[in-house]
C-alpha cells in the first residue's frame, strides 16, 4: 500500500501534539539551525513545518531552558542562530519521549486495525478477501 503524503496522513492536531518533542529529537542529534530543523522534519515524513510555527516553538524551547543558542557566521550569507540541547532539554526529551511512546502504544491498543473484528482480533486473509468484496466472512 503506498504511503500517503504527510499532509494526507497527519492531521494538524496530531502534529501540534508532537512537534515540540520532534524538534527536540532533531536537535539532540547535533546542534543545528532553524531552516535545517524544518527540512529534517520534512525529510523524516512530518511534512512542511512553516517558519511561523517553528521559530516561535524554538523561542519557547530556548525560554524554557531546553535549548541554548549561539550565532554563527554564514559561509556565504548572513549568520545563523544555532540550537543545541541542554541537560534540561535532554531530560525533557527522555521523559516526554517515554510518555509519548506509552500514549501511542495505548492508542494503538484502543483503536482496532482496519482489518480487525470488533473484539480487536485480525481477520484471516481468506476472510478479508470475501469481506472486501461485500460478502460475509
URWOQUI-V998811 format. One line per field, one symbol per residue. burial: # if it has 16 or more other C-alpha atoms within 10 Angstrom, else .. A space follows every 50 residues. Layout:
BEGIN
burial->???
END
This chain:
BEGIN
burial->..................##########..#####.##.##....##.#. ...#...#..##...####..........#.#####..##..#...#..# ..............#............#.........
END
